[in-house]
Amino acid sequence: MLLLVILYQTGHTDEYRKLAQTGMKFLSVSTDARASAMGDAATSLVGNSITMFYNPSGMAYMSGYAEISLGRVEWIAGINYVFGSFAIKPENGRYGVYGLSLVSVDYGQFNGTIRDPGDKGYIDTGKFSPTAMSIGLGYAYAFSDRFSAGGNLKFVRQNLGTSIVSLDQTGGYVEKNYEKNLMAYDFGVLYQTGYKSLTFGMCIRNFAQEVVYEDEGFQLPLTFKIGLSLNLLDFVPSLSVDAHKFLFSVDAVHPRDYPEQLYLGVEYLFLKMFALRAGYATPNDENGLSAGIGFQQSLMNYHLSLDYAYSPFDLFNDVHRFTLNFAF
């Protein structure tokens, strides 16, 4: 009898499971071209300031003194993202690494309307342009050459524009502005195991209070990730590590509003200059595959890299991402 009850509850849990119940989904869109080309399997990647968008603890092992990244995402439906990050490592990381991140979203223009009992059925009220943005302060600290932790404090703003909600006694429009501001938090840890280049990462992103526009509330896209990465050429000692690197990365992802996913990514780096990347996310209805290329060059104490990622979509236009990184 108990077994039947468990099976009954399990089946009904899947049937009535709530999906797509979060808002401010722009916080879930991957920005960096390198990470996106690798299927967003970036939780365990050691890197630069851009890791604030994936796992802020990875910033602790930034090699230079300062680093800046700038990029653009040509998202679906004509939506455009502009993003940037900056990090500084004073006293060679003795007091940690400090970072600043920014994401700005332009949703384009929309035609505003209200219902009308006439033949047309509606009245034009002009155009409006929704926007969204996130500004974050990040900090990461390496407790040893293997273990680090980090976090982000983000100010999140979304403005859906001004809507006409009713008419006054004179027939004029009664308007209401739909804008929300709140704070959100990210936290992550990174552990380099010491077994070859095997690295373990874990993070939680977009932890915040509930947002309410009218009567119904919604949560931010809270996401929990666990990831592993390894240079597979560690097992081929005959190859020069300076000439070749083949990075494999995998993330297990638990979003608040979607079934669990698995992200897989690979990166082949030749002569520390040219990179070929590919990734796959499953289950995914639209954009499971991704690919990209990269170029990087170091001269004296300066480092420059340029990355591109391509993500095909089935129903929407394909997505292109570009990231420029400069470090010294």
C-alpha positions as CSV (number, residue, x, y, z in Angstrom):
1,M,0.0,0.0,0.0
2,L,2.8,2.4,0.9
3,L,4.5,1.7,-2.4
4,L,1.3,2.5,-4.3
5,V,1.0,5.8,-2.5
6,I,4.6,6.7,-3.3
7,L,4.2,5.9,-7.0
8,Y,0.9,7.8,-7.1
9,Q,2.5,10.9,-5.6
10,T,5.6,10.7,-7.8
11,G,3.6,10.5,-10.9
12,H,1.4,13.5,-9.9
13,T,4.5,15.5,-8.9
14,D,5.9,15.3,-12.4
15,E,2.5,16.0,-13.9
16,Y,1.9,19.2,-11.9
17,R,5.5,20.3,-11.6
18,K,5.7,24.1,-11.9
19,L,7.9,25.3,-14.8
20,A,8.7,28.7,-16.2
21,Q,7.7,30.3,-12.9
22,T,10.5,32.9,-12.7
23,G,11.0,36.4,-13.9
24,M,13.9,38.6,-14.9
25,K,15.1,35.8,-17.1
26,F,17.8,38.0,-18.6
27,L,19.9,37.0,-15.6
28,S,20.0,33.4,-17.0
29,V,21.3,34.3,-20.5
30,S,25.0,33.4,-20.9
31,T,27.1,36.3,-21.9
32,D,30.7,35.3,-22.4
33,A,31.6,33.9,-25.9
34,R,34.1,31.4,-24.6
35,A,31.7,29.9,-22.0
36,S,28.8,29.9,-24.3
37,A,30.8,28.1,-27.1
38,M,31.5,25.4,-24.5
39,G,27.8,24.9,-23.8
40,D,27.9,27.1,-20.6
41,A,29.9,24.4,-18.8
42,A,32.0,27.1,-17.0
43,T,31.4,26.5,-13.3
44,S,34.8,24.9,-12.8
45,L,36.8,27.1,-15.1
46,V,39.6,29.2,-13.6
47,G,39.8,32.5,-15.3
48,N,39.4,36.2,-15.2
49,S,36.7,38.8,-14.3
50,I,34.2,37.2,-16.6
51,T,33.9,34.3,-14.2
52,M,31.7,36.6,-12.1
53,F,28.9,35.7,-14.5
54,Y,29.4,31.9,-13.9
55,N,31.3,31.2,-10.6
56,P,32.8,34.2,-8.9
57,S,35.4,32.1,-7.0
58,G,37.3,31.4,-10.3
59,M,38.4,35.1,-10.3
60,A,40.7,34.4,-7.3
61,Y,43.3,32.7,-9.6
62,M,43.5,35.6,-12.1
63,S,47.1,35.7,-13.2
64,G,47.6,39.4,-13.8
65,Y,47.2,42.5,-11.7
66,A,44.1,43.9,-13.6
67,E,41.8,42.6,-16.3
68,I,38.8,44.0,-18.3
69,S,36.3,42.2,-20.5
70,L,33.7,43.7,-22.8
71,G,31.2,41.9,-25.0
72,R,27.9,41.9,-26.9
73,V,25.2,39.2,-27.3
74,E,22.9,39.3,-30.3
75,W,20.1,37.4,-28.7
76,I,16.8,36.1,-30.1
77,A,13.9,38.3,-31.3
78,G,16.1,41.3,-31.8
79,I,17.1,41.5,-28.1
80,N,20.7,42.8,-27.5
81,Y,22.9,42.4,-24.5
82,V,25.9,44.6,-23.7
83,F,28.1,43.5,-20.8
84,G,31.5,44.1,-19.2
85,S,33.5,43.1,-16.2
86,F,36.6,44.4,-14.5
87,A,38.8,42.9,-11.8
88,I,41.8,44.0,-9.8
89,K,44.2,41.9,-7.8
90,P,46.2,44.1,-5.3
91,E,49.2,42.8,-3.5
92,N,49.2,39.7,-5.7
93,G,45.9,38.5,-4.2
94,R,46.9,38.9,-0.5
95,Y,43.7,40.7,0.2
96,G,41.7,38.8,-2.5
97,V,40.4,39.9,-5.9
98,Y,37.8,42.6,-6.4
99,G,35.5,42.8,-9.4
100,L,32.8,44.9,-11.0
101,S,30.3,43.5,-13.6
102,L,27.6,45.1,-15.7
103,V,24.9,43.7,-18.0
104,S,22.5,45.9,-19.9
105,V,19.6,44.6,-22.0
106,D,17.8,46.4,-24.9
107,Y,14.5,44.6,-25.7
108,G,13.7,46.9,-28.7
109,Q,10.5,48.9,-29.3
110,F,6.9,47.6,-28.8
111,N,3.6,49.1,-29.8
112,G,1.4,50.0,-26.8
113,T,-2.4,49.3,-27.1
114,I,-5.5,49.3,-24.9
115,R,-8.8,47.5,-25.5
116,D,-11.5,49.5,-27.3
117,P,-15.2,48.3,-27.9
118,G,-15.1,49.8,-31.5
119,D,-14.6,48.0,-34.7
120,K,-10.9,48.0,-34.5
121,G,-10.9,46.5,-31.0
122,Y,-7.9,48.5,-29.7
123,I,-6.4,52.0,-29.5
124,D,-2.7,52.7,-30.2
125,T,-1.0,54.4,-27.2
126,G,2.4,54.9,-28.7
127,K,5.7,53.0,-28.5
128,F,7.6,51.8,-25.4
129,S,11.0,50.2,-24.9
130,P,11.5,47.8,-22.0
131,T,15.0,47.6,-20.5
132,A,16.9,45.6,-17.9
133,M,20.3,45.8,-16.2
134,S,22.4,44.3,-13.5
135,I,25.4,45.9,-11.7
136,G,27.5,43.6,-9.5
137,L,30.3,43.9,-7.0
138,G,32.4,40.7,-6.8
139,Y,35.0,39.4,-4.4
140,A,37.0,36.2,-4.5
141,Y,39.7,34.9,-2.2
142,A,42.2,32.0,-2.6
143,F,42.6,30.3,0.7
144,S,45.4,28.2,-0.8
145,D,46.7,27.3,-4.3
146,R,43.8,24.8,-4.5
147,F,40.7,26.2,-2.8
148,S,38.9,29.5,-3.3
149,A,35.5,31.1,-2.6
150,G,33.8,34.1,-4.0
151,G,30.5,36.0,-4.3
152,N,28.6,38.7,-6.0
153,L,26.3,41.4,-4.7
154,K,24.1,42.5,-7.6
155,F,21.7,45.4,-8.1
156,V,19.1,44.3,-10.5
157,R,16.6,46.5,-12.3
158,Q,13.9,45.8,-14.8
159,N,11.7,48.4,-16.4
160,L,8.8,47.1,-18.5
161,G,7.6,50.6,-19.4
162,T,4.5,52.6,-18.6
163,S,1.1,51.0,-19.1
164,I,-2.4,52.5,-19.3
165,V,-4.4,50.7,-16.6
166,S,-7.7,52.6,-16.8
167,L,-9.4,55.8,-17.8
168,D,-10.2,58.7,-15.4
169,Q,-13.6,60.5,-15.2
170,T,-12.7,62.8,-18.1
171,G,-11.6,60.0,-20.4
172,G,-7.9,60.6,-19.8
173,Y,-5.4,57.8,-19.4
174,V,-4.4,56.5,-16.0
175,E,-0.8,55.2,-16.3
176,K,1.3,53.0,-14.1
177,N,5.1,52.4,-14.3
178,Y,6.2,48.8,-14.1
179,E,9.7,49.1,-12.8
180,K,11.4,46.9,-10.1
181,N,14.7,47.2,-8.3
182,L,16.2,44.6,-6.0
183,M,19.3,43.0,-4.7
184,A,20.5,39.5,-5.7
185,Y,23.4,37.4,-4.6
186,D,25.8,34.8,-6.1
187,F,28.2,32.5,-4.3
188,G,30.6,29.9,-5.4
189,V,33.6,27.7,-4.5
190,L,36.4,26.2,-6.5
191,Y,38.7,23.3,-5.6
192,Q,41.7,22.2,-7.7
193,T,42.1,18.6,-6.6
194,G,45.8,18.2,-7.3
195,Y,45.1,15.2,-9.5
196,K,46.5,16.4,-12.7
197,S,44.4,19.4,-13.7
198,L,41.1,18.1,-12.4
199,T,39.1,21.0,-11.0
200,F,35.7,21.0,-9.1
201,G,33.4,24.0,-8.9
202,M,30.0,24.7,-7.3
203,C,27.9,27.9,-7.3
204,I,24.5,29.2,-6.6
205,R,23.3,32.2,-8.6
206,N,20.4,34.8,-8.4
207,F,19.4,34.3,-4.8
208,A,16.9,37.1,-4.0
209,Q,13.5,37.9,-2.5
210,E,10.2,37.5,-4.4
211,V,9.2,40.2,-6.8
212,V,5.6,41.3,-7.1
213,Y,4.2,43.6,-9.9
214,E,0.5,43.3,-9.2
215,D,-1.1,40.4,-7.3
216,E,1.1,37.5,-8.5
217,G,4.7,37.2,-7.3
218,F,7.7,35.5,-8.9
219,Q,11.2,34.5,-8.0
220,L,14.4,35.3,-9.8
221,P,15.9,32.4,-11.9
222,L,17.8,30.8,-9.0
223,T,20.2,28.2,-10.3
224,F,22.5,25.7,-8.6
225,K,25.5,24.2,-10.5
226,I,28.2,21.7,-9.9
227,G,31.0,21.3,-12.4
228,L,34.2,19.4,-13.3
229,S,36.9,20.2,-15.8
230,L,40.1,18.5,-16.9
231,N,42.8,18.8,-19.5
232,L,42.5,15.4,-21.2
233,L,46.0,15.7,-22.6
234,D,47.3,15.3,-19.1
235,F,47.0,11.6,-19.9
236,V,49.2,11.9,-23.0
237,P,52.6,12.9,-21.7
238,S,54.3,12.7,-25.1
239,L,52.5,15.9,-26.2
240,S,53.9,19.2,-25.3
241,V,51.7,21.1,-22.9
242,D,52.9,24.4,-24.4
243,A,51.7,23.4,-27.9
244,H,48.4,21.6,-27.1
245,K,45.6,21.7,-24.6
246,F,42.3,19.9,-24.8
247,L,40.0,21.0,-22.0
248,F,36.8,19.0,-21.1
249,S,34.2,20.5,-18.9
250,V,30.9,19.3,-17.6
251,D,28.2,21.0,-15.4
252,A,25.2,19.5,-13.7
253,V,22.5,22.3,-13.5
254,H,19.5,22.5,-11.3
255,P,17.4,25.6,-12.3
256,R,14.4,26.7,-10.3
257,D,12.0,26.8,-13.3
258,Y,13.3,24.0,-15.6
259,P,14.2,20.3,-15.4
260,E,17.7,19.4,-14.5
261,Q,20.2,19.9,-17.3
262,L,23.7,18.7,-18.3
263,Y,26.2,21.0,-19.9
264,L,29.2,19.6,-21.8
265,G,32.0,21.6,-23.3
266,V,35.4,21.1,-25.0
267,E,38.2,23.5,-25.9
268,Y,41.2,22.8,-28.0
269,L,44.0,25.3,-27.6
270,F,47.0,25.3,-30.0
271,L,50.2,27.1,-29.3
272,K,48.4,29.1,-26.6
273,M,47.0,31.2,-29.4
274,F,44.2,29.6,-31.3
275,A,41.1,28.0,-29.8
276,L,38.4,25.8,-31.1
277,R,35.4,25.2,-28.9
278,A,32.1,23.2,-28.9
279,G,29.4,22.5,-26.4
280,Y,26.1,20.7,-25.9
281,A,23.3,21.2,-23.4
282,T,20.6,18.6,-22.7
283,P,17.6,18.5,-22.4
284,N,17.1,21.6,-24.4
285,D,14.2,22.5,-26.7
286,E,16.0,25.1,-28.9
287,N,19.7,25.5,-28.7
288,G,21.5,22.3,-27.6
289,L,24.6,22.8,-29.7
290,S,27.1,25.6,-29.7
291,A,30.5,26.3,-31.2
292,G,33.1,29.0,-31.3
293,I,36.6,30.2,-31.9
294,G,39.1,32.3,-30.1
295,F,42.4,34.0,-30.5
296,Q,44.8,35.1,-27.7
297,Q,48.2,36.7,-27.6
298,S,50.6,37.6,-24.8
299,L,53.3,40.1,-25.1
300,M,55.5,40.9,-22.1
301,N,53.1,41.6,-19.3
302,Y,50.0,42.2,-21.5
303,H,47.4,39.7,-22.7
304,L,44.7,40.2,-25.3
305,S,42.0,37.7,-26.4
306,L,39.1,37.8,-28.8
307,D,36.4,35.2,-28.7
308,Y,33.3,34.4,-30.8
309,A,30.4,31.9,-30.1
310,Y,27.6,30.7,-32.4
311,S,24.4,29.1,-31.0
312,P,21.8,27.9,-33.6
313,F,18.1,28.1,-32.7
314,D,15.3,26.1,-34.2
315,L,12.5,28.6,-34.2
316,F,14.3,31.9,-33.6
317,N,17.3,33.6,-35.2
318,D,20.7,32.2,-34.4
319,V,22.7,33.8,-31.6
320,H,26.1,35.4,-31.9
321,R,28.4,36.4,-29.1
322,F,31.6,38.5,-29.0
323,T,34.0,39.0,-26.1
324,L,37.1,41.1,-26.0
325,N,39.5,40.6,-23.0
326,F,42.6,42.7,-22.0
327,A,44.8,41.9,-19.0
328,F,48.0,43.2,-17.6
